[in-house]
Amino acid sequence: MRFSYFQRLSCLHIWLLLGGMTVGWRAPAAAQAAQTSPLADSLNQRRVGAPDSAQVRLLLADANALRGSEPAEATRLATLALQQTQAKPGQEARQQAALLLLGRMANGAGDFAAAAGHLLQALRLAEQRQDLLGQGAACLNLASTNKNLRKLDLALDYARRAQRLLSQAVQAGDARAAKPLAISYNNSGTALMEQDRLAAARAEFRICLQKARALGDSSVAVLALYNLGGLALKQKNGAEAYRYYRQTLAIDQAEGNEQGQAESWLNLADALALLRRTPEAEAAYQHALQLSRRLHALPVVRVVYNGLATLYEANGQPAKALQWQRRFQLLNDSLFQEQSTQQVAELQTKYDTERKDAQNRLQAAQLREQQQLIRRRNTLLWAGALVALLLAGLAYLLVGRRRLRREVEFAQERQHLERLRAAAVLEAEEGERRRIGSDLHDGVGQLLTAAKLNLHALGQELQVQTAGQQAMLQNALDGVEDSFKEVRSISHNLMPNALIKRGLAQAVRDFLDKVTPDGRLKINLEVVGLDRGGRLEPMVENVLFRVIQELVQNILKHARATEITLQIIRHADELTVLVEDNGVGFDPGAMGEEAGIGLKNIESRMAYLGGRADFDAAPGRGTTVTLEVPMVA
């Protein structure tokens, strides 16, 4: 799947230049119809000769085939498929597919009200069928529709709902839901960015990027990188935008995608202009202009013209700025005229297509009358065989269902016992930590305090002391004081007061303050959503704090990093922790036994919470660890 350049251009270009226009650089509709009408005729003839039982399936397949080249014909075929499935039992799945296809095409045509109507009907059918993937796809498209309608809160709600549904589908073993799940985080990020909730939007885009890289899907990764770059441009952070757009350019060059390269060069030019690297920005704009002219991508050419005009104006070259601004205005007027001509051609094409379809329907009706005589004879023969087959199948299903129920019950009991055992181990471990910490604080700590007081009293009673005796007494006092501090530090590590009294976020802050007292290691901590939902369950807080503590200590010991980014984000149904460093990284497959045990301990702790830990690491490029824990209502 490749996204159009309107989805991939930077936020600044979309808002300032396009102004809601959706003109592409394809040929006008009339020209397209003339070029692709033989394909449409061939598909129509194939449907005329097909039996009634295959008509809806063929209509949907043909609509998908023509969606890019002949959208009007594709919409007509999808509408016919919807009409033939309505009020017919057993056709709910194809009716849902037709509604979803019509909603997507209405979105592409800019008719967002019609798109919302089709998608809501598709969502209701998917709910009736308990189709998680279908519900997630409908919610994902409704999120885009409502964002285009500027209903940002509703768009964010649908994106969150899509995330929940698609996560359930993935957990149920449906691998098809993994890619739309990654895209759903991009949709929620764009809605948050439109609401100026930039920190939360960045976190969503990074999750999208993380999932895309885990899937190995470059199209979704490019989408997340473009949005991260657009967010950086919105915040006037040219260096960060430049870093993201260099990655998109590398991907597009590796895939030989010239359209993507043109867009990447354009966005790189924007970032370089923001950094005031004028010669490099000018060269990047020229790269984008050369590629877009070769592809006849006139809207991209228009944006490049405007970018060059702005660049020269900002650098005190009004003559060049005026030259490029005139080119921009001329091309803008030309595109507007082309759009008007294209709309007229589309209306004519629609009329011609409807007339041809009427002729095809008449031929199909005559052919169906002949086929009905043959079907009636075959129906009686097959009815008896079908009844016997159904009875045999029903008996087989009943036996299989009983056996499957017993296997499921056994598996559930085994999982329950494993969770109880893991809970007992973790609770015993935390209890032992609290007992040892309390014993150190109340026992050894009190003894050291008493020893210190006794030494002070002894020094006061010895009125006459030599210099050597005073030094020995002071060394004893210092040793007792250091021992007391060490015992207190160990006690607090075993039983952090901040975790008990103030929760996970404050405990993590206190821990990070202690591990970097001199400030030589830069640590970026972002906490989102923990203040709205109240405290987490004590066991969840304990496990997550221990895992974060172990990950940070591993970075300090082995990574040789200069910067750590730690994000804790609470969603409605999931808590995500992201720990990222710029250290030397490691190869998870080549780790020793001791290091492997450490990773397995983290994975087992997350499995106890019903979550998962993902390690993205390679030598020389740092390490990213993502922890995901479901939030149980």
Summary of the structure (lengths in Angstrom):
residues: 633
radius of gyration: 32.9
end to end distance: 36.0
largest distance: 127.2
contacts: 1986
relative contact order: 0.06
helix: 77%
strand: 6%
